[in-house]
Structures are given as structure tokens and as C-alpha cells.
């Protein structure tokens, strides 16, 4: 069923039925979110610790902007 067909049918429902559908959809969305991260699996996380190249680039850009007269 397409959304254009579904919307008018949803409008016909009683308030309690609409609330049930809302609860169902929120539950479905929450389940999809929890499926994104699996228990027992290691996920890499980037950290700026020891990111010397990034720090050097930022410092270079800061010095260049100061040399050009921009306020940083």
C-alpha cells in the first residue's frame, strides 16, 4: 500500500487505534536503532589523542590566517 492510500485510511481510525499505531511505529524504529550496534562487537572510535598531523594542520592554518590579518 502506498503512502497516498495509507494516509486517508489512518485519518479514519479512532483515537485509541491511532495511538496504538503510533506506539507500534515507535517500537519498530527503536528496534531498528538497536540493531545498529551489536553486543560483543568492537567498534573503532577515532580520538584526537596523538593526532599530530591534524594539530600541525590546524596550527598552520591559524598562523596563515593571522598572517593574512583574519581574526581567529
C-alpha positions as CSV (number, residue, x, y, z in Angstrom):
1,X,0.0,0.0,0.0
2,X,1.4,3.4,-0.9
3,X,1.5,6.4,1.4
4,X,-1.1,8.2,-0.6
5,X,-3.5,5.3,0.1
6,X,-2.5,4.9,3.7
7,X,-2.9,8.4,5.0
8,X,-6.7,8.7,4.3
9,X,-7.2,5.3,6.0
10,X,-5.2,6.4,9.1
11,X,-7.4,9.5,9.4
12,X,-10.5,7.3,9.6
13,X,-9.2,5.4,12.7
14,X,-10.4,6.1,16.2
15,X,-8.0,7.9,18.6
16,X,-7.1,4.7,20.5
17,X,-6.2,3.0,17.2
18,X,-4.1,5.9,16.2
19,X,-2.2,5.8,19.5
20,X,-1.7,2.0,19.1
21,X,-0.3,2.6,15.6
22,X,2.0,5.3,16.9
23,X,3.2,3.1,19.7
24,X,3.9,0.3,17.2
25,X,5.8,2.6,14.8
26,X,7.9,4.0,17.6
27,X,8.7,0.5,18.8
28,X,9.7,-0.5,15.3
29,X,12.0,2.5,15.0
30,X,13.6,1.7,18.3
31,X,14.2,-1.9,17.3
32,X,15.9,-0.7,14.1
33,X,18.1,1.6,16.1
34,X,19.2,-1.1,18.5
35,X,20.1,-3.3,15.5
36,X,22.8,-0.8,14.5
37,X,25.1,-1.7,17.4
38,X,25.6,-5.4,18.2
39,X,26.6,-6.6,21.6
40,X,30.0,-8.1,21.9
41,X,31.3,-6.4,18.8
42,X,34.3,-4.0,18.9
43,X,33.7,-0.7,17.1
44,X,36.7,1.6,16.4
45,X,36.3,5.1,17.8
46,X,38.5,7.9,16.5
47,X,40.2,10.1,19.1
48,X,42.3,13.3,18.7
49,X,44.9,11.8,21.0
50,X,48.2,11.5,19.2
51,X,46.7,13.2,16.1
52,X,49.8,15.2,15.5
53,X,49.2,15.7,11.8
54,X,45.8,17.2,12.5
55,X,47.2,19.5,15.2
56,X,50.0,20.7,12.9
57,X,47.5,21.4,10.1
58,X,45.3,23.4,12.4
59,X,48.3,25.4,13.7
60,X,49.5,26.1,10.2
61,X,46.0,27.4,9.2
62,X,45.9,29.5,12.3
63,X,49.3,31.1,11.5
64,X,48.3,31.7,7.9
65,X,45.1,33.4,8.9
66,X,47.0,35.6,11.4
67,X,49.5,36.5,8.7
68,X,46.6,37.5,6.4
69,X,45.1,39.6,9.1
70,X,42.0,37.5,9.8
71,X,40.8,37.3,13.4
72,X,40.8,33.7,14.5
